């Protein structure tokens, strides 16, 4: 049985796990991402977690990392990540220092790309699919004919920064623009948005979700709006890429009973005419991988090692 270490590095949490080539997650350590001391602090945390896992599993041969972006996967660098709370005008080398310190190959990519790879490997995403991650931010990972879709020069698409509500000056995004999808569809930002609308600042996404599950009419109304914005967001993505499936994952995806049916019914209306001729509306589902698609995708890359970048390049 082959084993690798998989890391899922987000703006809030860092998960590290040992994963087998059968997709079995053997052990996971989860900590809040240590971001207060910039890259040096985060690097120490990454190394410490990897070393802890390596003591128990010395046969590990590679490390796969899915990180919040923007980043450049093939160059192995972070590019001023939106949700890390730092400002860095220069790329930060991630892959090389980690690989050198641990003497193991490190494969590195955007967390949404990693999520779509995880869903393709162990979940419901086919070779033409998309994953939308609802974490601290909103990420979009795209597979086209089994390859990772990227933009110019290998930069990742940053679908979370599509502008949804330019007129809503209440929707601020860490990227610097107003009205981004990420500025309202991620759990953290939805909570802030509801806080501003209701004057009840400080409510967490979990509290808002709990209140809505208890049929609080005000919170249900905001989830109705959330469903509409999600439908607009997905319409843009579907129209551009025509995926077979869209899998929604990430911690806020667990609130799906409060928005997904309405989102789907709006999409049916939007695509009614075109769907009569060629079915373009994809299957939209919630990840069934128990929030482990990021770890599984990171492990998948680690098993591919150096070949990953070549093999999955369009
Ligand atoms: Zn943005």
Boltz pocket constraint, residues with backbone or C-beta under 6 A from the ligand:
constraints:
  - pocket:
      binder: B
      contacts: [[A, 160], [A, 161], [A, 173], [A, 174], [A, 175], [A, 176], [A, 177], [A, 180], [A, 181], [A, 182], [A, 183]]
      max_distance: 6.0
